[in-house]
Amino acid sequence: MRGTLTETQMKALLESVKLINSTLDLDELLFLIMDEITRNLNAERGTLYIVDESKNEIWSKIALGDKELVIRQPVGKGISGYVAETGKVLNIRDAYNEPRFNPEFDKKSGYRTRSILCMPVNDRTGKTIAVLQILNKRNGFFDKKDEFFTAVFTDYISLAIQNAQLYREALERKSLEDEIAVAGEIQKLLLPAKLPQLDEYELFAYHRPSRYIGGDYYDLFFNQDALNLILADVSGKGTPAALLMASLQATVHNIIGNSHTSLDIVNTINSHLYSITAPDKYATLVWGRIDLSRHSFTYITAGHVPPFLFKRIQQDISVTELPIAGIPVGLLPKFDFREGSVQLNEDDILVICSDGITEAQNGNEEMFDNHRLVKIVSNNFHQDAETIGRKIIEEVSSFQKNGSYEDDITLLIIKRKSS
């Protein structure tokens, strides 16, 4: 489309561009653009439609008194839909002689559409991102000069729309990030605020979600005779996993105060998760109970990384992986979970973790794996529980620094003190 702008048109265009660049609010921008284009073309009214590729629609907002009405129509339907689909300019002198024109709006509003100039607004790649529809030239018909002026104007409109959309997306992301950050703070409240203080045991706990929120959960429940503990890993990541984690936490807290055996508790958790989740949603867990008078550790492992028991035998450190005793909870309505038991002697160390530690990957996609975990604990066996725990977290973080995969990390260390 060839032509030149007069000095008056150029000045008007620059003033209009300055005005539409004064805002990044998309709704305000729609109204500013139409005010400017209708004023410059001496037209009665106009509409700027935004193309919504995800819905294959075009949409706009029009003012109705002190209210706003959002109008939508499919791409390809009507005059503006045709322009959105084809990218062609339509300059119509008599709307009622145009078969694509729909007179229903005129009938309802009492308005009489005569002439129409409808033009695509394209991005740098030539893709149509919006459509300008201008109605009723006041002193005749839209001519080639009007088309040229509008075509030049659309280049600036395109940039303004894209900037406004990027700004809106940034605000939405910021709002979502803020909400997720708050959710992360709330999720922290579901975990123990502090660990129990025991005369004969040292405790260490660490939890870090891969995102703001995650699906790992741990808890400890102390009474005079025993310390009950759970470490669970809900399938998935992010918000869905966090919601299921919260449900799991509520279930545990609801039943722990009653006199239930460990098997009763795990069976209740299993039945609850099965009843509220889809078949692909489940949780792995370790449920444990330390008898503080007998120093025995009974445990149930449901599809989880097995607990590790470290013992000193003369000058050597032995490690035992406590066996996996069942499938993840939530997969079947009932399952025959089994309970194991070991004795905790002085200086013995229990390490319970989520697979965010053992399956952490480095830049070569190698896993941290059990052997690295075992080596760290064995080399630091003489240290206290917190020192050992911090060393594990430090080594895992360093290992996965350049890796592409990251999962929630949860770690519990329990060490029986020497007398």
C-alpha positions as CSV (number, residue, x, y, z in Angstrom):
1,M,0.0,0.0,0.0
2,R,1.8,3.1,-1.2
3,G,1.4,6.8,-0.4
4,T,2.8,9.6,1.7
5,L,1.6,11.4,4.8
6,T,1.0,15.1,4.7
7,E,2.7,17.2,7.3
8,T,-0.6,17.5,9.1
9,Q,-1.1,13.8,9.1
10,M,2.4,13.2,10.3
11,K,2.0,15.5,13.2
12,A,-1.3,13.9,14.1
13,L,0.2,10.5,13.9
14,L,3.1,11.4,16.1
15,E,0.8,12.9,18.7
16,S,-1.4,9.8,18.6
17,V,1.6,7.5,19.0
18,K,2.8,9.5,21.9
19,L,-0.6,9.2,23.5
20,I,-1.0,5.4,23.0
21,N,2.5,4.8,24.3
22,S,1.6,6.6,27.6
23,T,-0.1,3.4,29.0
24,L,0.7,-0.3,29.3
25,D,-2.8,-1.1,30.4
26,L,-4.4,-3.2,27.6
27,D,-8.0,-2.1,28.3
28,E,-7.1,1.6,28.4
29,L,-5.0,1.1,25.3
30,L,-8.0,-0.3,23.3
31,F,-10.0,2.9,24.0
32,L,-7.1,5.3,23.4
33,I,-6.3,3.7,20.0
34,M,-9.9,3.9,18.8
35,D,-10.4,7.4,20.0
36,E,-7.3,8.5,18.1
37,I,-8.0,6.5,14.9
38,T,-11.6,7.6,14.6
39,R,-10.6,11.3,15.3
40,N,-7.9,11.2,12.7
41,L,-10.1,9.6,10.1
42,N,-13.1,11.7,10.9
43,A,-15.1,8.6,11.6
44,E,-18.1,8.0,13.9
45,R,-16.8,5.0,15.8
46,G,-14.5,2.0,15.7
47,T,-13.5,-1.2,17.4
48,L,-10.1,-2.8,17.9
49,Y,-10.3,-6.6,18.1
50,I,-7.5,-8.6,19.7
51,V,-6.8,-12.1,18.2
52,D,-7.0,-14.9,20.7
53,E,-5.2,-17.8,19.0
54,S,-5.9,-20.3,21.8
55,K,-9.7,-19.9,21.3
56,N,-9.5,-19.0,17.6
57,E,-11.5,-15.9,18.4
58,I,-11.3,-12.1,18.2
59,W,-12.4,-10.0,21.2
60,S,-12.8,-6.4,22.2
61,K,-14.4,-4.2,24.9
62,I,-16.9,-1.6,24.0
63,A,-18.3,1.1,26.3
64,L,-22.0,1.0,27.1
65,G,-22.7,4.0,29.3
66,D,-20.8,3.5,32.5
67,K,-20.3,-0.3,31.8
68,E,-18.1,-2.3,29.5
69,L,-19.1,-5.2,27.3
70,V,-16.7,-7.8,26.0
71,I,-17.6,-9.0,22.6
72,R,-16.2,-12.1,21.0
73,Q,-16.6,-13.8,17.6
74,P,-14.9,-16.6,15.8
75,V,-12.1,-15.9,13.4
76,G,-13.5,-16.1,9.9
77,K,-16.9,-14.9,10.8
78,G,-18.2,-11.5,9.8
79,I,-16.1,-8.6,8.4
80,S,-13.6,-8.3,11.2
81,G,-13.3,-12.1,11.5
82,Y,-12.6,-12.4,7.7
83,V,-9.8,-9.8,8.0
84,A,-8.4,-11.7,11.1
85,E,-8.4,-14.9,9.1
86,T,-7.0,-13.6,5.7
87,G,-5.0,-10.5,6.7
88,K,-6.7,-8.6,3.9
89,V,-7.9,-5.0,4.0
90,L,-11.6,-4.4,3.5
91,N,-12.8,-0.9,2.4
92,I,-16.6,-1.1,2.1
93,R,-18.7,1.9,0.9
94,D,-22.1,0.4,1.6
95,A,-22.3,-2.2,4.4
96,Y,-25.7,-3.4,3.5
97,N,-24.4,-4.5,0.0
98,E,-21.7,-6.5,1.7
99,P,-22.7,-10.2,2.2
100,R,-20.3,-10.6,5.2
101,F,-21.9,-7.7,7.1
102,N,-24.3,-8.7,9.9
103,P,-27.0,-6.0,10.5
104,E,-28.2,-7.5,13.7
105,F,-26.3,-5.0,15.9
106,D,-27.8,-2.1,13.9
107,K,-31.3,-3.5,14.4
108,K,-30.8,-3.9,18.2
109,S,-29.0,-0.5,18.7
110,G,-30.8,1.6,16.2
111,Y,-27.4,2.6,14.7
112,R,-27.0,2.7,10.9
113,T,-23.7,1.4,9.6
114,R,-22.7,2.9,6.2
115,S,-19.0,2.7,5.3
116,I,-16.5,0.3,6.9
117,L,-12.7,0.3,6.9
118,C,-11.3,-2.9,8.3
119,M,-7.6,-3.5,8.5
120,P,-5.3,-6.1,10.1
121,V,-2.7,-5.2,12.7
122,N,0.3,-7.5,12.1
123,D,3.4,-8.2,14.2
124,R,7.0,-8.3,12.8
125,T,6.5,-11.7,11.3
126,G,3.4,-10.7,9.4
127,K,1.0,-12.6,11.8
128,T,-2.3,-10.8,12.5
129,I,-2.6,-10.0,16.2
130,A,-5.5,-7.6,16.0
131,V,-8.1,-6.0,13.7
132,L,-9.1,-2.4,13.3
133,Q,-12.7,-1.8,12.3
134,I,-13.7,1.8,11.7
135,L,-17.2,2.9,10.8
136,N,-18.9,5.7,9.0
137,K,-16.7,8.3,7.5
138,R,-18.5,11.6,8.4
139,N,-18.0,13.3,5.0
140,G,-18.2,10.5,2.5
141,F,-16.2,7.3,2.2
142,F,-12.9,6.0,3.4
143,D,-10.3,6.5,0.6
144,K,-6.8,5.4,-0.2
145,K,-5.3,8.2,1.9
146,D,-7.3,6.9,4.9
147,E,-6.1,3.3,4.2
148,F,-2.5,4.5,4.0
149,F,-2.7,6.6,7.2
150,T,-4.3,3.6,9.0
151,A,-1.7,1.2,7.7
152,V,1.1,3.4,9.0
153,F,-0.7,3.7,12.3
154,T,-1.1,-0.1,12.7
155,D,2.7,-0.5,12.9
156,Y,2.7,1.6,16.0
157,I,-0.5,0.0,17.3
158,S,1.1,-3.5,16.9
159,L,4.1,-2.5,19.1
160,A,1.8,-0.9,21.7
161,I,-0.4,-4.0,21.9
162,Q,2.5,-6.4,22.2
163,N,4.1,-4.3,24.9
164,A,0.8,-4.1,26.8
165,Q,0.3,-7.8,26.5
166,L,3.8,-8.6,27.7
167,Y,3.3,-6.2,30.6
168,R,0.0,-7.9,31.5
169,E,1.6,-11.3,31.4
170,A,4.4,-10.1,33.6
171,L,1.9,-8.8,36.1
172,E,0.0,-12.0,36.0
173,R,3.2,-14.0,36.5
174,K,4.2,-11.7,39.4
175,S,0.8,-12.2,41.0
176,L,0.9,-15.9,40.6
177,E,4.5,-16.0,42.0
178,D,3.4,-14.0,45.0
179,E,0.5,-16.3,45.6
180,I,2.7,-19.4,45.3
181,A,5.2,-17.8,47.6
182,V,2.5,-17.3,50.2
183,A,1.4,-20.9,49.6
184,G,5.0,-21.9,50.3
185,E,5.0,-20.1,53.6
186,I,1.7,-21.7,54.5
187,Q,3.1,-25.1,53.6
188,K,6.0,-24.6,55.9
189,L,3.5,-24.3,58.8
190,L,2.4,-27.9,58.0
191,L,5.9,-29.1,59.0
192,P,7.2,-29.2,62.5
193,A,8.2,-25.8,63.8
194,K,10.9,-27.4,66.0
195,L,12.2,-30.9,66.7
196,P,11.6,-32.7,69.9
197,Q,14.4,-32.6,72.5
198,L,15.3,-36.1,73.6
199,D,17.8,-37.1,76.3
200,E,19.2,-40.1,74.4
201,Y,18.8,-39.1,70.8
202,E,20.0,-36.4,68.4
203,L,17.6,-35.3,65.7
204,F,18.1,-33.4,62.4
205,A,15.5,-32.6,59.8
206,Y,15.7,-30.7,56.5
207,H,13.1,-29.9,53.8
208,R,13.5,-28.0,50.6
209,P,10.9,-28.1,47.8
210,S,12.2,-28.0,44.2
211,R,9.8,-25.1,43.6
212,Y,8.0,-22.7,46.1
213,I,5.8,-25.6,47.2
214,G,6.2,-29.4,46.9
215,G,5.0,-32.8,47.8
216,D,7.4,-34.0,50.4
217,Y,6.2,-34.2,54.0
218,Y,7.8,-35.1,57.3
219,D,6.6,-35.0,60.9
220,L,7.6,-36.2,64.3
221,F,5.3,-37.0,67.3
222,F,6.8,-37.4,70.7
223,N,5.2,-38.8,73.9
224,Q,6.8,-40.2,77.0
225,D,7.3,-43.6,75.6
226,A,7.9,-43.3,71.9
227,L,8.8,-41.1,69.0
228,N,6.6,-41.6,65.9
229,L,7.9,-40.2,62.6
230,I,6.8,-40.1,59.0
231,L,8.6,-39.1,55.8
232,A,6.4,-39.1,52.7
233,D,6.8,-38.2,49.1
234,V,3.7,-37.4,47.1
235,S,3.7,-38.1,43.4
236,G,4.1,-35.1,41.1
237,K,5.4,-31.6,41.8
238,G,4.1,-28.1,42.4
239,T,0.6,-27.2,43.5
240,P,-1.2,-30.6,42.9
241,A,1.5,-32.4,44.9
242,A,1.3,-29.7,47.6
243,L,-2.5,-30.1,47.9
244,L,-2.2,-33.8,48.3
245,M,0.6,-33.3,50.8
246,A,-1.7,-31.1,52.9
247,S,-4.4,-33.7,52.8
248,L,-1.9,-36.4,53.9
249,Q,-0.7,-34.1,56.8
250,A,-4.3,-33.6,57.9
251,T,-5.0,-37.3,57.9
252,V,-1.9,-38.1,60.0
253,H,-2.7,-35.4,62.5
254,N,-6.3,-36.6,62.7
255,I,-5.4,-40.2,63.7
256,I,-2.1,-39.8,65.5
257,G,-3.7,-38.8,68.8
258,N,-5.7,-42.0,69.0
259,S,-4.4,-45.3,70.1
260,H,-3.6,-46.8,66.8
261,T,-0.8,-49.2,65.9
262,S,1.6,-48.2,63.1
263,L,-0.1,-50.7,60.8
264,D,-3.5,-49.1,61.5
265,I,-2.1,-45.7,60.8
266,V,-0.5,-46.7,57.4
267,N,-3.7,-48.6,56.4
268,T,-5.8,-45.6,57.2
269,I,-3.5,-43.3,55.2
270,N,-3.6,-45.8,52.3
271,S,-7.5,-46.0,52.3
272,H,-7.8,-42.2,52.5
273,L,-5.5,-41.4,49.6
274,Y,-7.1,-44.1,47.5
275,S,-10.5,-42.7,48.1
276,I,-9.7,-39.1,47.2
277,T,-7.1,-39.4,44.4
278,A,-6.9,-40.4,40.8
279,P,-5.2,-43.8,39.9
280,D,-1.9,-42.0,39.0
281,K,-1.7,-40.2,42.3
282,Y,-0.1,-41.8,45.3
283,A,2.6,-41.3,48.0
284,T,5.6,-43.3,49.1
285,L,6.4,-43.1,52.8
286,V,8.3,-44.4,55.7
287,W,6.4,-44.7,59.0
288,G,8.6,-45.3,62.1
289,R,8.3,-45.7,65.8
290,I,11.2,-45.6,68.3
291,D,10.5,-47.2,71.6
292,L,12.5,-44.8,73.9
293,S,12.8,-47.3,76.7
294,R,13.7,-50.4,74.7
295,H,15.6,-48.4,71.9
296,S,13.9,-50.4,69.2
297,F,12.9,-49.0,65.8
298,T,9.8,-50.5,64.1
299,Y,9.1,-49.3,60.7
300,I,6.8,-49.6,57.6
301,T,8.2,-48.7,54.2
302,A,5.7,-48.2,51.4
303,G,7.4,-47.9,48.1
304,H,9.9,-45.4,49.5
305,V,13.7,-45.1,49.6
306,P,14.6,-47.6,52.4
307,P,15.9,-46.2,55.7
308,F,19.6,-46.7,56.2
309,L,20.9,-48.0,59.6
310,F,24.6,-47.2,60.3
311,K,26.4,-49.1,63.1
312,R,30.0,-49.2,64.3
313,I,31.4,-52.8,64.4
314,Q,34.8,-52.6,66.0
315,Q,36.8,-50.3,63.6
316,D,34.3,-50.5,60.7
317,I,31.0,-48.9,59.8
318,S,28.3,-51.2,58.6
319,V,25.2,-50.0,56.8
320,T,21.9,-51.8,56.4
321,E,19.2,-50.8,54.0
322,L,16.0,-51.6,55.8
323,P,13.9,-53.6,53.3
324,I,11.0,-52.2,51.3
325,A,7.9,-53.7,52.8
326,G,5.1,-52.6,50.5
327,I,3.7,-50.6,47.6
328,P,3.1,-46.8,47.7
329,V,0.0,-45.8,49.6
330,G,-3.1,-44.8,47.6
331,L,-2.6,-47.3,44.7
332,L,-4.9,-50.0,46.1
333,P,-7.9,-49.8,48.5
334,K,-6.2,-52.4,50.7
335,F,-2.7,-53.9,51.0
336,D,-1.0,-56.2,53.5
337,F,1.7,-53.8,54.7
338,R,4.4,-55.4,56.9
339,E,6.3,-54.0,59.8
340,G,10.1,-54.5,60.4
341,S,12.1,-53.9,63.6
342,V,15.7,-53.3,64.5
343,Q,17.6,-52.5,67.6
344,L,19.3,-49.1,68.1
345,N,22.5,-49.2,70.0
346,E,24.6,-46.3,71.2
347,D,26.0,-44.2,68.3
348,D,23.8,-45.9,65.8
349,I,22.5,-43.6,63.1
350,L,19.2,-43.8,61.1
351,V,19.0,-41.9,57.8
352,I,15.6,-41.5,56.2
353,C,15.3,-39.4,53.0
354,S,13.2,-38.7,49.9
355,D,14.4,-39.7,46.5
356,G,15.2,-36.0,45.8
357,I,18.6,-36.9,47.4
358,T,19.3,-40.4,46.0
359,E,18.0,-39.4,42.5
360,A,19.6,-35.9,42.3
361,Q,21.4,-35.6,39.0
362,N,24.5,-33.8,37.9
363,G,25.3,-32.3,34.5
364,N,26.2,-35.7,33.1
365,E,22.8,-37.1,34.2
366,E,24.5,-39.3,36.8
367,M,22.5,-39.9,40.0
368,F,23.8,-39.1,43.5
369,D,22.6,-42.6,44.4
370,N,22.8,-44.5,47.6
371,H,26.5,-45.1,47.6
372,R,27.4,-41.4,47.8
373,L,25.0,-41.0,50.7
374,V,26.4,-44.0,52.5
375,K,30.0,-42.7,52.0
376,I,29.2,-39.3,53.5
377,V,27.6,-40.8,56.6
378,S,30.3,-43.4,57.0
379,N,33.1,-40.8,56.7
380,N,31.3,-38.5,59.2
381,F,30.0,-41.2,61.6
382,H,31.7,-39.7,64.6
383,Q,29.9,-36.3,64.0
384,D,26.6,-35.3,65.5
385,A,23.3,-35.6,63.6
386,E,23.2,-32.0,62.5
387,T,26.7,-32.0,61.2
388,I,26.1,-35.1,59.2
389,G,22.8,-33.8,57.8
390,R,24.4,-30.5,56.7
391,K,27.2,-32.4,55.0
392,I,24.7,-34.4,53.1
393,I,22.7,-31.4,51.9
394,E,25.9,-29.5,51.0
395,E,27.2,-32.5,48.9
396,V,23.9,-33.0,47.2
397,S,23.6,-29.3,46.3
398,S,27.1,-29.2,44.9
399,F,26.5,-32.4,43.0
400,Q,23.4,-31.3,41.2
401,K,24.6,-27.7,40.5
402,N,24.7,-28.1,36.8
403,G,22.0,-30.8,36.5
404,S,18.7,-30.4,34.7
405,Y,16.6,-32.5,37.1
406,E,15.7,-31.3,40.6
407,D,13.2,-32.8,43.0
408,D,11.9,-32.0,46.5
409,I,14.5,-32.9,49.2
410,T,13.7,-34.1,52.7
411,L,16.1,-35.6,55.1
412,L,15.7,-37.0,58.7
413,I,18.7,-38.2,60.7
414,I,18.3,-39.8,64.1
415,K,21.4,-40.7,66.1
416,R,21.4,-42.5,69.5
417,K,23.8,-40.8,71.8
418,S,26.6,-42.6,73.6
419,S,26.4,-42.7,77.4
